[in-house]
Amino acid sequence: MAEKAPMTRQGYEALVAELKYLKAVVRPQVIEALRIAREEGDLRENAEYHGTKEKQAIVEGRIQHLEAQLSHAEIIDTATLGGDRVVFGATVRVRGGDTDEERAFRLVGADEANPQKGWISIQSPVGRALVGKQSGDTVEVRVPKGTLTYEIMSVSFEG
């Protein structure tokens, strides 16, 4: 049996929405494009057909991947979480020791991590270093570029 993967409700719903979109919109578009390309004649020299077949493989692979992620998801209700320590689902405001720049990280499951949104995997080096800490603590994180130092400014939870 595969191990369950923690995920926020928001992350789970985003994956469900993407899966529905791929099945209801993208897959039918690709099937129709294949039908049209087949009508062009000789498939051996039909670049449009071969490109569409490649796109179909990518879409079907993504659908399978999403279905696997969702089947192993364990939804953690972050609305019920609280306290002053960093745990899964927490949003942590930190200040960089070198730059004094403030950043916010939300600790989420690996399948929903999105660094552009500030969502980092609880299993990432930064995520692992923050877990269990509280406001006022300083953490050092070894990353490929060296060592990062963060001071935890606040810990909060959103629903």
Protein Blocks (a to p, Z undefined) as FASTA:
>chain_A
ZZdddddfklmmmmmmmmmmmmmmmmmmmmmmmmmmmmnopfklmmklmmmmmmmmmmmm
mmmmmmmmmmmpccddfklggcjbdcehiacddddfklopacddddddfklgcfknopac
fkbmklmmmgopaehiacddddfklccddddfbdcddZZ
